[in-house]
């Protein structure tokens, strides 16, 4: 995939309660907004509520990193562009770039490792259905786009066995 954000952008609503005493977005709300953006990705991939109901499968977040690059203010219009950085049979590494119209560069970058699981009496990992795995592979960034993605403090990677 050549695009850096092949998935639809998530448009965040900044609620008054998200703003701290300095007039900036509280750090914890970046994580909440990222989580909502991942929900949109799940829906786009076909992993939404109907899928969970039908299969008993969903995604669990294994690890997440956030980089705060610029302050987000209450008046900012915030969008989150998510990309698939890597994927295998049971996991994918998602990266999101937070942007606001006030600044030309990203205001934050987040990445997370997500695991496909079956929720039952005992939670177990499960491979993605073939069509979901194919979508993930088709959405993966090119090596050049991946190299240009942005700061990652500690590498999250899919270790292949």
JODACOR-V403390 format. One record per residue. N is the residue number from 1. SS is DSSP state (H for helix, E for strand, - for the rest). D_LAST is the distance of its C-alpha to the last C-alpha in Angstrom with 2 decimals. Layout:
<<N & SS & D_LAST> <N & SS & D_LAST>>
This chain:
<<1 & - & 24.72> <2 & - & 27.35> <3 & - & 28.73> <4 & - & 27.74> <5 & - & 28.64> <6 & - & 28.32> <7 & - & 28.57> <8 & - & 32.05> <9 & - & 33.10> <10 & E & 33.79> <11 & E & 37.31> <12 & E & 37.67> <13 & - & 40.90> <14 & - & 41.78> <15 & - & 43.77> <16 & H & 46.49> <17 & H & 44.78> <18 & H & 41.74> <19 & E & 44.01> <20 & - & 44.66> <21 & - & 48.01> <22 & - & 47.37> <23 & - & 47.14> <24 & E & 43.40> <25 & E & 40.45> <26 & - & 39.26> <27 & H & 35.80> <28 & H & 34.51> <29 & H & 35.52> <30 & H & 33.10> <31 & H & 30.37> <32 & H & 32.43> <33 & H & 32.96> <34 & H & 29.25> <35 & H & 28.63> <36 & H & 31.31> <37 & H & 29.83> <38 & H & 26.48> <39 & H & 28.62> <40 & H & 30.04> <41 & H & 26.65> <42 & H & 25.80> <43 & H & 29.16> <44 & H & 28.67> <45 & H & 25.36> <46 & - & 27.03> <47 & - & 25.50> <48 & - & 28.92> <49 & H & 31.22> <50 & H & 31.92> <51 & H & 28.25> <52 & H & 27.83> <53 & H & 31.04> <54 & H & 30.15> <55 & H & 26.57> <56 & - & 26.38> <57 & E & 23.27> <58 & E & 23.07> <59 & E & 21.08> <60 & E & 20.73> <61 & E & 20.56> <62 & E & 18.07> <63 & E & 19.34> <64 & E & 22.14> <65 & E & 23.91> <66 & E & 27.46> <67 & E & 29.49> <68 & E & 33.22> <69 & - & 34.80> <70 & - & 38.29> <71 & - & 40.45> <72 & - & 40.66> <73 & E & 44.17> <74 & - & 45.56> <75 & - & 47.09> <76 & - & 43.90> <77 & - & 42.42> <78 & E & 38.68> <79 & E & 36.03> <80 & E & 32.26> <81 & E & 30.33> <82 & E & 26.72> <83 & E & 24.04> <84 & E & 20.50> <85 & E & 18.62> <86 & E & 15.16> <87 & E & 13.71> <88 & - & 11.04> <89 & - & 11.81> <90 & - & 12.75> <91 & E & 13.35> <92 & E & 15.41> <93 & E & 16.65> <94 & E & 20.43> <95 & E & 22.92> <96 & E & 26.65> <97 & E & 29.66> <98 & E & 32.84> <99 & E & 36.04> <100 & E & 39.72> <101 & - & 42.67> <102 & - & 44.37> <103 & - & 41.93> <104 & - & 40.44> <105 & - & 37.18> <106 & - & 34.56> <107 & - & 35.68> <108 & E & 32.23> <109 & E & 28.55> <110 & E & 25.96> <111 & E & 22.26> <112 & E & 20.17> <113 & E & 16.80> <114 & E & 17.61> <115 & E & 15.98> <116 & E & 17.35> <117 & E & 18.86> <118 & E & 21.46> <119 & - & 24.41> <120 & - & 26.24> <121 & - & 27.65> <122 & - & 24.22> <123 & - & 21.86> <124 & E & 18.49> <125 & E & 15.62> <126 & - & 16.16> <127 & - & 14.86> <128 & - & 17.30> <129 & - & 20.02> <130 & H & 19.78> <131 & H & 22.59> <132 & H & 21.12> <133 & H & 17.77> <134 & H & 20.05> <135 & H & 22.16> <136 & H & 19.38> <137 & H & 18.20> <138 & H & 21.92> <139 & H & 22.54> <140 & E & 19.90> <141 & - & 21.81> <142 & - & 22.24> <143 & H & 20.88> <144 & H & 24.52> <145 & H & 25.02> <146 & H & 21.83> <147 & H & 23.08> <148 & - & 26.44> <149 & - & 25.32> <150 & - & 26.73> <151 & - & 26.27> <152 & - & 23.18> <153 & - & 23.91> <154 & - & 20.53> <155 & - & 17.51> <156 & - & 15.62> <157 & - & 12.40> <158 & - & 9.42> <159 & - & 6.48> <160 & - & 3.77> <161 & - & 0.00>>
